[in-house]
Amino acid sequence: MKGRNVALLIILILIADQALKFYIKLNYTLGEEHNIFGSWFRLHFVENEGMAWGLKFGGGFGKIVLTLFRLVAVILGTFYLRMIIKKNYHKGFIICAALIYAGAFGNLIDSMFYGLIFSDSNPFAIATLFPAGGGYASFFHGKVVDMLYFPLVHTQYPSWFPIPSWRGEDFDFFAPVFNLADSSISVGVIALLIWQKKFFPAKHNTNPSINNPSTTEVESSEMQDEMRPM
């Protein structure tokens, strides 16, 4: 697979991811929600200050560590993509690696720059781009913008549920709110798990003459020696 095709795929994902995030950030108040297709596909604006699923650690210092980790992962990923393209790895594997790389890069942009270029989002006001008083956070402290919400099933935990405190509480499937970058990573990882045998076929053969061509030559020579007249 050619490097320029991989680069084009990554750029298209980044453009789509950032365009949707800019649209949400500049048109939605924090927590605002709108149905797109019925009630099962919604745009719901939330901001993620930490890792996936909204997990946090270490306050401001932890945020810097997380952003640096993403930065290092993207830098190493750049060299890794170049290597697998140069060595002509399976096309499907390269595409999966590119999807994961693009997703990590997309969320890294939020973490590095959004705090500098946007004002703070809250439930009462929409953020502005390049505010006069400066952004809502310093470099490396930006929040990741999430908006895709697919509550396919809305129900309540049954009365027999093993955790008593959850019985009768509302339950949504699928509950997480995510973005296109997250989707790109998930698709890449899931595709790798499903088609890993196709991407990395086992190179085993039980026929020793195929694994070691010289075996056939040795056996043929021995047979000729036995057939020679004494």
N, C-alpha and C positions, 0 to 999 in steps of 0.2 A: 504494500500500500504506500502511495506517495505521501511524502511529508506535507506537501501543500494541501492535500485533501484532508489530512488530519487537522492541520492548522485551521482550515476553513470550518470544519465541524466545531472545533473548540470556540472559534470566534462567533459563530452563529448562536451557540448556546449561551455564551457570555452576553451577547447583545440582547437576546430574548429575556434572559434572567434579569439583567440590569434595567431594561426598559420597563418590565412589569413592576419591579421594585420601585423605580422612580415614580411610576404612575400611582402606585398605592401610597407611597410616602407623601406625594404632593396633592392627593385628592381625597384621602381618607383620614378621619380622626382615629386615634388609637382605640381599637376595639370595635370599630365600625364594621358592619357585615352586610353583604348583599347577596341574594340568591342569583345564581347564573343559570342553572338548569334545575328547576323544581327546588326542592329543599335539600337534595343530596349533594349538590356541588355549589359551594359558596366561596366568595372572597371575604376573608375575615382577617383584618389587619392586627397583627401582633408583632412585637419585637423580641428577639431572642438575644439575651446578653451573654449567654454561655455556649455550651455544647448542644448537641442534638437533644431533643425533648426538653429544652429549657434548663438543663442542669447547669449549676454554677459551682465554682470553687475559688477560694482565695481572694474574693473581692477584686479590687483594682489590679493588684499584682497578678492574681489568677487570670484576669482578662488579658493582660499583656503576655503571659506565658502561653495562653491558648492561641492568641494571634500569632505569636512567634512560631509556635508549633505548626500552624497552618502555612505560614510563610516558608518554613524549611521544607515542609511536605511538597509544596508547589515547586520550589527550586529543584529538589531532588527528582520530582516527577517530570520536570522538563528534560533532564538528562536521561531519565529512564525511557521516556517516550522516544527520544532521538535514538537511543540504543536499539530498542525493539523494532523501530522502523528500518534502521540500517541493517539489522540482521534478518530482516524479512520474516518476522513472526507472522503467525496466522492473522489474517485480516480481521476476523471477529475479535480476537484478543486485543488487537491494537485499538479497535473502536471502543471496546469496553474500557480500556485504560484511558482513552481520551475522554470518555464520558465522566469517569471518576475525577480525572484531572480538572476538567472544565467546571465541575460542581464545586470542587475544593477552591478553585480560583475565584469563582463567583462569590462565595461566602467570605473569602479573604478580602475582597474589595470592600464589602460592607464593614468588616472589622477594622480595616485600616483607615478608610476615608470618610465613611458616612458621618462620624462624629464631627468632622471638620467642615463638611459642606452643607449639612442640614441643621435646621433648628429642631428643638425637641418636639416629638409628637406626644400629644396627650388627648384625653377623651373630649376636650372642649375646643381644640384648635388644630388646624392642619399645619403641618410643617412647611417651611419655606426653604428654598435653595439659596445658598450663600447669604445667610442673614447678616444684617449690618453689625450685630453684636458678636458675631462669630458662631461657630457650631455648638452643638450641645455637649461635645466631649472632645478630648484631646486625641492626638494620633494614636492608633492602635486600640482605641477604646470604643469604637463604633458598635452599634447593635445590628444584628442580622435581621433583615425584614422578611417576615413570613406572611403568607396570605392564602394559600390553597387549603381548602377545608372540605373534606368529603365525609360528612356524617351519614353514611349509607343506611344505618339502622339506629333508631332511637327507641330505647326501651328502659326498663327498670330491672335491677338485680332481683332475682326471685327470693322468696321468703326462706328457701332452704340453702341460700348461698353460704359457703363455709365461713366467711368473714361477717360476723353479726352486724358490725357498724355499717356495712355496705348494703345490707338488705333494704330493698325499697328505694335505693338511690338511683338517680338517672344514669343511664349507660349509653354511650354513643360508640358505634363502630362505623367508620374509622375516625378516632378522635384527634390525632395530631394535626397541627397546622404547620405547613412546610412551604418551601418555595421551589422554583424550577431547578436551582442548583442542587438542592437535596434530592429532587427527583432524578436528576442526571446521575448522581452518585449511586442511588438505589438501583436504577436500571442497570448500570454498569456492573455492580456487584452481583445482582441476581442473575444476570446473563452469564457472568463468569461461572457461577455455581451450577447453572443448568447445562451449559455447553462446554464445561472444562475438558471433558474427554475428547470432544471434537477439536478444541483448540490445542490440546496436548495429547495426541494419540499415542498409545503405548507402542513401543517399537520392540516387540518380542516375537520370536518365531521358534517353534520347537524343532524345526528341521536344521540339524547341525551343518549340513552342507551349504545352507543359505547363509547362516550366521558366519561360517568360516569356509570360504570357497576353497581354501587350500586342502581341506579334508578330502574333497572329491578327487583332487589331483593325487594325493597320497594313496588313497584306496585303489585308484586306477593303475598306478605304478606297481603296487603290490600284486594285483591280479595278473599283470603282464609278466612279472617275474615268475609266478607260479606256473604259467602256461608255457614257458620256454622249455624246450627239450633238454634233458640232462645230458 
